[in-house]
């Protein structure tokens, strides 16, 4: 029963099971959560990111151990946490799309410390924290862009 719940969460209710681009679908599937939490303000979105990060570490760790794969492709809850971190500084309008694209780029690129987290942290920690780090980079980009131009 625990593995079933962990798998349901880790795959973000099945999004991770699509055969093509599960990470992108997982990222897109975070948007309804963001739109709900956005009503609570930036701290509400950040709080949601923290809760999903904690659940993600637990769930993805279970799935990784059960599948004997370090970072199973079906795990996409990390994308949900990462996008919420990205959008937590108060994304509105077009900046939601900019944040989504920025997060996907940083998630693929894995700049420091995301690459270190992915390589060195055990189980669910490595799976989730590299995406959280990518989300921090994308959030910093969003804040910088907001300072220079109106997004």
N, C-alpha and C positions, 0 to 999 in steps of 0.2 A: 504493500500500500504506500509506503514512504517513497519508493522509487517511482511509482505512478504519479504521485503528486509532484515530486521533483522533476520528472520528465515533462509533465504538463506545464510547469512554470518555466523550466529551462528552454523549452521549445516555444515559449510564449503562446501557449494554447494552440500549438500545432503549426505555427508559422515557420518554424525551423525545419519542418518536414517537406517543404516544397523543393522540387528537384533543381530549380534554377534560382540562384541569388538569394538564399535564405537570409543572409545577413541584411541585405537591402530590404527584404520584406519585414524582417524583425524591426528594423529601424522605422519603416513606415507604420508598422503596427504600434509603435510608441506614441504616435501622434494623438490618437484619441485620449490616451492617458494624460499627455501634455495639455490638451485643450480643457480637460476636466480640472487638472491641478492649477492651470493658469489663473483660474478664477480666485485662487487663494494667494496669488502673488508669487513673486520670485522665491520667497522662502517656502511656500507650499510646493512649488516645483522641485526645489532642492531637497526638501524633506521627502518627497516621493522618490527622488533619485536615490537617496540614502536607503530608504526601505527596500527598493527594488535591488539595489546593490547587495544588501545583506541577504535577501532572498536568493538573489542570483548566485552568490558565492556558495550558499548551501546547496541549491538545486543543481547547479552546473558541476559542483564537486561530486555529487551523487551520480550524475549521468556519466561523467568522465570515468569514475572508478568502475561503474557497471559495464561500460563499453570498452574499457581498457584503452581509451584514446585520450591523449593529453588535452586536446581542445576539439571536441566533437563538432562537426559542422552544423548539426541540428540545434546546438545551443545558441539561442539568440537573445536571451534575457539580458546578456551583456550589452547588446546594441540598444536595448530599451533604456537601461541605466545610463549609458553613454550619451544618448540623445537628450535625455532629460537634464543631464549635467550641462550639455551644450546650450540648451534653451532656457536654463534657469535664470540667466540675467535679465529676463523679461522680453523674450522674442515676441514680436507682433508683425502682422502682415507679411511682407516679403522676407523679412529677416528669419522667419520660420524655415522657408525654403533654403535660404543662404546657410542657415545653421545645419540643416539636414545634409546638404552637399558638403559643407566644411567637415562635419563629423565623419562622413563616409570617407573623405580623403584622408583625414588624420587617422582614422581607424585602419585603413589600408597601409598607410605610410609608417605608422607606429614610431613617431619621434620619441626621443628620450623623455620621460622614463617609461613610456608604454612598452618599448621593446625589452627593457630590463624586467618589467613586471611580468610580461608574457613568458620570458625565458626562465626566470628564477623563482617566481612565486609558485607554491604548490597548488595543485587541484583547482578548485573553483576560484581561489584568489587570483591566480594567473590568468584564468579565462576572463574574469570580470574586470580586474583592475587595469588591464591594458586598455580596455574600452573606456573606462572612467577617465584614465589619463588622456586618451584621445579627446574625450568630451571636454576636459579642462582646456586643452589646447584650442579646440574649436570655440569654446566660450570666450577665451581670451581674444581670439580673432574677432568674434562678434562684438565684444566691448570696444576693441580698437576701431573696427569699422564704424561703429555707432559714434565714436568720438570724431572721426574724420568726415564721415558722410552720413546722411540720414538713411539708415536701412530699417 
